[in-house]
């Protein structure tokens, strides 16, 4: 099954989180693109980020970000 547009938006948002430090996060402002606001809320409901407007990646979020980065690197440098 291919990635849906919503999953693609969620993956792209996960990749925007700083990956060098566990102490850095993202704040998605209410006037951001509606698809990004919705993606942040979905990630929060799935336990991947700490707040509905971004916040920090949870432990699950960090694991997913690592895997997403590997996939991104493999597909863009292949």
Secondary structure by P-SEA (a helix, b strand, c coil): ccccaaaaaaaaaaaacccccccbbbbbcccccaaaaaaaaaaaaaccccccccccccaaaaaaaaaaaaaaaaaaac
